Amino acid sequence: MSDQIPADRLHLDDLHVGQRFVSATHTIDKTQIRAFAAQFDPQLFHTDEEAAKSTLFKGLAASGWHTAAITMRLNVEGGLPLAGGIIGAGGEINWPAPTRPGDTLHVESEVIEVTPSRSKPDRGIAVIVSRTINQRGEVVQTLTAKLVVPRRATG
């Protein structure tokens, strides 16, 4: 782990259960939805607005993986200011509602567990729940992630 961590980044020792973080926002449009889907998830309900009307989604919807990618970017750009970056060690993801063209998303994250490593004293695991929420207050994604977070150097 790098010794060049910006001072405003949080180490495991700075985290506590119940701590919350809120990201900036990102507005998604049809062009972004189609471009992501064409490359990574080319299903009709992500690529064809007319065909999407006759699907479960009843209209164009972003891929869940696109929502996950937006969530990651929002967290990296300041929504989750962890020292050493956002390094996943596992997790669970849910998409309770679709992300639609015109949605403005933000991420609200909460620390639910902090556990120093017994075998690697320079790090630990923080379990963070990140909820991606649209402008109507609907949760479009919930990600519970186990993240590897460095501890402050001792000595």
Protein Blocks (a to p, Z undefined) as FASTA:
>chain_A
ZZkbcfkbccfklpcehiacddddddddfklmmmmmmmmoccfklmmmklmmmmmnopac
ddfklmmmmmmmmmmnopaccehiaadebdcdddfbccdehiacddddddfbdcddfklm
kbccdddddddddfkopafbdcddddddddddeZZ
